[in-house]
Amino acid sequence: MEKSKFVKWLLISVTVIFLFLMLIMPLVVVIIEALKKGLISYKDAITDEYTIQALILTLEATIAAVVINTVFGLFAAWTITKFHFRGKKLLTTLIDIPFAISPVIAGLIFILTFGRIGWAYDFLQAANIKIVFAVPGIILATIFVTFPFVAREIIPVLNAQGKDEEEAAALMGAKGFKIFTKITLPHIKWALLYGIILCTARAMGEFGAVSVLSGHLKGKTNTLPLHIECLYNEFNSNAAFAVSSILVILAIIILILRNIAEHKSKKYSKVSK
């Protein structure tokens, strides 16, 4: 008994120390460095024209990625769990590709596809569409890296739910949309919200793929993570930490929302059982 208590407290201590050194302390350092030169300097950094434009672009890319991937995630999860068809395993594998590919490689692939040496470049030029070193490229890269999050949260819940309730409702004359809103959605709502929160967090912090596609055009294609890099490379570390604090605050808000969604999901699972 004494030995098991020792092991328990040892593991807890190691975990707490690791979390403090790797997560809590860096966040505290960011806040301290951001406020090092006073509130006026901090305010000037976060209200700077380029910071505001980077924040707006980050939010635009995040919203676009969340909306598109939520719609796709619902369709993909519904298709995979409710129907049998050839290529089902292939589709499931393809959804996980962004987890396996480095974001930098993904950005390079988009450049090789839509850039000057890409096969789609002539078509895009004729249609007056610019993707590489432009906002559409930023949004495309953000969508790619956040592609699996919503679908991957919903698929296990739909698999666990089965198809009995939907089939019974269909036999009673209910239409597809009504079946989804009245039967399926209540079962997956917390998993869906959890996936959306994860997708949002990943989209806001994306750096690799966006960095390759952006061209680092200040005030045009720089998201917040890229803007922070530019400030740091210009030896303006105080402003870099100040802008970083925005992402830290957003991350804390998302973390709180994630914990609420996770708690609600577990509570709903217990009630439904």
C-alpha positions as CSV (number, residue, x, y, z in Angstrom):
1,M,0.0,0.0,0.0
2,E,2.8,2.4,1.0
3,K,4.6,1.6,-2.3
4,S,1.5,2.2,-4.4
5,K,1.0,5.6,-2.7
6,F,4.6,6.6,-3.3
7,V,4.3,5.6,-7.0
8,K,1.0,7.5,-7.4
9,W,2.4,10.8,-5.9
10,L,5.7,10.3,-7.8
11,L,3.8,10.1,-11.1
12,I,1.6,13.1,-10.1
13,S,4.6,15.2,-9.2
14,V,6.4,14.3,-12.4
15,T,3.3,15.2,-14.5
16,V,2.8,18.5,-12.7
17,I,6.5,19.5,-13.0
18,F,6.5,18.6,-16.7
19,L,3.3,20.6,-17.4
20,F,4.6,23.6,-15.5
21,L,7.9,23.6,-17.4
22,M,6.5,22.9,-20.8
23,L,3.1,24.7,-20.8
24,I,2.5,27.0,-17.9
25,M,5.9,28.7,-17.6
26,P,6.1,29.6,-21.3
27,L,2.7,31.2,-21.2
28,V,3.6,33.2,-18.1
29,V,6.8,34.3,-19.8
30,V,4.8,35.5,-22.8
31,I,2.6,37.6,-20.6
32,I,5.5,39.0,-18.5
33,E,7.5,39.9,-21.6
34,A,4.4,41.5,-23.3
35,L,3.9,43.8,-20.4
36,K,7.6,44.5,-19.8
37,K,7.6,48.0,-21.2
38,G,4.3,49.0,-19.7
39,L,0.6,49.1,-20.8
40,I,1.1,51.9,-23.3
41,S,3.7,50.0,-25.2
42,Y,1.5,46.9,-25.0
43,K,-1.5,48.8,-26.3
44,D,0.5,50.3,-29.2
45,A,1.7,46.8,-30.3
46,I,-1.7,45.1,-30.3
47,T,-3.5,48.1,-31.9
48,D,-0.9,48.5,-34.6
49,E,-2.3,48.6,-38.2
50,Y,-0.5,45.5,-39.3
51,T,-1.5,43.6,-36.1
52,I,-5.2,44.4,-36.7
53,Q,-4.9,43.3,-40.3
54,A,-3.2,40.1,-39.3
55,L,-5.9,39.4,-36.7
56,I,-8.7,40.0,-39.2
57,L,-7.0,37.6,-41.7
58,T,-6.6,35.0,-39.0
59,L,-10.3,35.2,-38.0
60,E,-11.4,35.1,-41.7
61,A,-9.3,32.0,-42.4
62,T,-10.4,30.4,-39.1
63,I,-14.1,31.1,-39.8
64,A,-13.9,29.8,-43.4
65,A,-12.0,26.6,-42.3
66,V,-14.5,25.9,-39.5
67,V,-17.6,26.4,-41.6
68,I,-16.3,24.4,-44.6
69,N,-14.9,21.6,-42.4
70,T,-18.0,21.4,-40.3
71,V,-20.2,20.9,-43.3
72,F,-17.8,18.4,-44.8
73,G,-17.3,16.7,-41.5
74,L,-21.0,16.1,-41.1
75,F,-21.4,14.8,-44.6
76,A,-18.4,12.6,-44.4
77,A,-19.3,11.2,-41.0
78,W,-22.9,10.5,-42.1
79,T,-21.7,8.8,-45.3
80,I,-19.1,6.6,-43.6
81,T,-21.3,5.5,-40.7
82,K,-24.7,5.1,-42.3
83,F,-23.9,3.6,-45.7
84,H,-21.9,0.7,-47.1
85,F,-20.0,1.3,-50.4
86,R,-16.8,0.5,-52.2
87,G,-13.9,2.7,-51.2
88,K,-15.2,3.4,-47.7
89,K,-11.9,2.5,-46.1
90,L,-10.1,4.6,-48.7
91,L,-12.3,7.6,-47.8
92,T,-11.6,7.2,-44.1
93,T,-7.9,7.0,-44.8
94,L,-7.9,10.2,-47.0
95,I,-9.6,12.1,-44.2
96,D,-6.6,11.5,-42.0
97,I,-4.0,12.6,-44.6
98,P,-3.5,16.1,-42.9
99,F,-2.5,14.3,-39.7
100,A,0.3,12.4,-41.6
101,I,1.7,15.2,-43.9
102,S,3.8,18.0,-42.5
103,P,2.0,21.4,-43.0
104,V,5.2,22.7,-44.7
105,I,5.0,19.9,-47.3
106,A,1.3,20.6,-47.7
107,G,2.1,24.3,-48.5
108,L,4.7,23.2,-50.9
109,I,2.2,20.9,-52.7
110,F,-0.2,23.8,-53.1
111,I,2.6,25.9,-54.6
112,L,3.5,23.2,-57.0
113,T,-0.2,22.9,-58.0
114,F,-1.3,26.6,-58.1
115,G,2.0,28.5,-58.4
116,R,3.8,29.6,-61.6
117,I,5.1,26.1,-62.3
118,G,1.9,24.4,-61.3
119,W,-0.5,22.6,-63.8
120,A,-3.4,24.8,-62.7
121,Y,-1.6,28.2,-63.0
122,D,-2.6,29.0,-66.6
123,F,-6.3,28.3,-65.8
124,L,-6.2,30.4,-62.7
125,Q,-4.5,33.3,-64.7
126,A,-7.2,33.1,-67.3
127,A,-9.9,33.3,-64.7
128,N,-8.0,36.1,-62.8
129,I,-7.8,34.0,-59.7
130,K,-4.7,34.2,-57.4
131,I,-4.1,31.6,-54.8
132,V,-0.4,31.6,-54.0
133,F,0.8,34.6,-52.1
134,A,-2.8,35.7,-51.6
135,V,-5.7,35.4,-49.1
136,P,-7.3,32.4,-50.9
137,G,-4.1,30.4,-50.4
138,I,-4.1,31.2,-46.7
139,I,-7.7,30.0,-46.4
140,L,-7.0,26.9,-48.5
141,A,-4.0,26.0,-46.3
142,T,-6.0,26.5,-43.1
143,I,-8.8,24.3,-44.4
144,F,-6.4,21.6,-45.3
145,V,-4.6,21.4,-41.9
146,T,-7.9,21.4,-40.0
147,F,-9.6,19.0,-42.4
148,P,-10.1,15.9,-40.2
149,F,-11.0,17.4,-36.8
150,V,-14.8,17.6,-37.0
151,A,-15.3,14.4,-38.9
152,R,-13.0,12.5,-36.6
153,E,-15.0,13.6,-33.5
154,I,-18.4,12.7,-35.0
155,I,-17.6,9.3,-36.6
156,P,-17.1,7.3,-33.3
157,V,-20.3,8.8,-31.8
158,L,-22.4,7.9,-34.9
159,N,-20.8,4.4,-34.9
160,A,-21.8,3.9,-31.3
161,Q,-25.3,5.2,-31.9
162,G,-26.0,2.7,-34.7
163,K,-28.8,3.0,-37.2
164,D,-31.8,1.5,-35.4
165,E,-33.4,4.8,-34.4
166,E,-33.0,6.4,-37.9
167,E,-34.4,3.2,-39.6
168,A,-37.4,3.2,-37.3
169,A,-38.1,6.8,-38.0
170,A,-37.8,6.2,-41.7
171,L,-40.3,3.3,-41.5
172,M,-42.7,5.7,-39.8
173,G,-42.5,8.1,-42.7
174,A,-40.0,10.7,-41.4
175,K,-37.9,12.4,-44.1
176,G,-34.1,12.6,-44.1
177,F,-33.8,16.2,-42.8
178,K,-36.2,15.6,-39.9
179,I,-34.4,12.3,-39.0
180,F,-31.2,14.2,-38.8
181,T,-32.4,17.2,-36.8
182,K,-34.6,15.2,-34.4
183,I,-32.6,12.0,-33.9
184,T,-29.1,12.2,-35.1
185,L,-28.1,15.8,-34.2
186,P,-29.1,15.5,-30.5
187,H,-26.7,12.5,-30.2
188,I,-23.7,14.2,-31.9
189,K,-24.2,17.9,-30.8
190,W,-21.5,17.8,-28.1
191,A,-19.1,15.8,-30.2
192,L,-19.8,18.3,-33.1
193,L,-19.1,21.3,-30.8
194,Y,-15.9,19.6,-29.5
195,G,-14.7,19.1,-33.1
196,I,-15.5,22.7,-34.0
197,I,-13.5,24.0,-31.0
198,L,-10.5,21.8,-31.9
199,C,-10.8,23.0,-35.5
200,T,-10.8,26.6,-34.4
201,A,-7.8,26.2,-32.1
202,R,-5.8,24.5,-34.9
203,A,-6.8,27.1,-37.5
204,M,-5.8,30.1,-35.4
205,G,-2.4,28.7,-34.6
206,E,-1.5,27.3,-38.0
207,F,2.0,28.4,-39.2
208,G,3.8,25.9,-41.5
209,A,1.5,25.6,-44.5
210,V,0.4,29.2,-44.3
211,S,4.0,30.4,-44.1
212,V,4.9,28.7,-47.3
213,L,1.8,30.0,-49.2
214,S,1.7,33.5,-47.8
215,G,4.8,35.1,-49.2
216,H,5.0,37.1,-45.9
217,L,3.4,40.2,-47.4
218,K,3.0,42.5,-44.4
219,G,-0.5,43.8,-44.0
220,K,-1.8,41.5,-46.8
221,T,-1.1,37.8,-46.3
222,N,0.3,37.7,-42.7
223,T,-1.8,35.9,-40.1
224,L,-1.0,36.5,-36.4
225,P,1.6,33.7,-36.1
226,L,3.4,35.0,-39.2
227,H,3.2,38.6,-38.0
228,I,4.7,37.5,-34.7
229,E,7.6,35.9,-36.6
230,C,8.1,39.1,-38.6
231,L,8.2,41.2,-35.5
232,Y,10.7,38.9,-33.8
233,N,12.9,38.8,-36.9
234,E,12.9,42.6,-36.9
235,F,14.3,42.4,-33.3
236,N,11.0,43.9,-32.0
237,S,10.6,41.2,-29.3
238,N,8.4,43.3,-27.0
239,A,5.8,43.8,-29.8
240,A,6.2,40.1,-30.8
241,F,5.4,39.0,-27.2
242,A,2.5,41.5,-27.0
243,V,0.9,40.1,-30.2
244,S,1.6,36.5,-28.9
245,S,-0.5,37.3,-25.8
246,I,-3.5,37.7,-28.1
247,L,-3.1,34.1,-29.2
248,V,-2.5,33.0,-25.6
249,I,-5.8,34.7,-24.5
250,L,-7.7,33.1,-27.4
251,A,-6.1,29.7,-26.6
252,I,-7.2,30.0,-22.9
253,I,-10.8,30.9,-24.0
254,I,-10.8,27.9,-26.4
255,L,-9.4,25.6,-23.7
256,I,-12.3,26.6,-21.4
257,L,-14.9,26.0,-24.1
258,R,-13.3,22.7,-24.9
259,N,-13.4,21.5,-21.3
260,I,-17.1,22.6,-21.1
261,A,-17.9,20.7,-24.3
262,E,-16.0,17.6,-23.1
263,H,-17.8,17.7,-19.7
264,K,-21.2,18.0,-21.4
265,S,-20.4,15.2,-23.8
266,K,-19.4,12.8,-21.0
267,K,-22.5,13.8,-19.0
268,Y,-24.8,13.3,-22.0
269,S,-23.1,9.9,-22.7
270,K,-23.9,8.7,-19.1
271,V,-27.5,9.9,-19.3
272,S,-28.1,8.2,-22.7
273,K,-26.8,4.9,-21.3
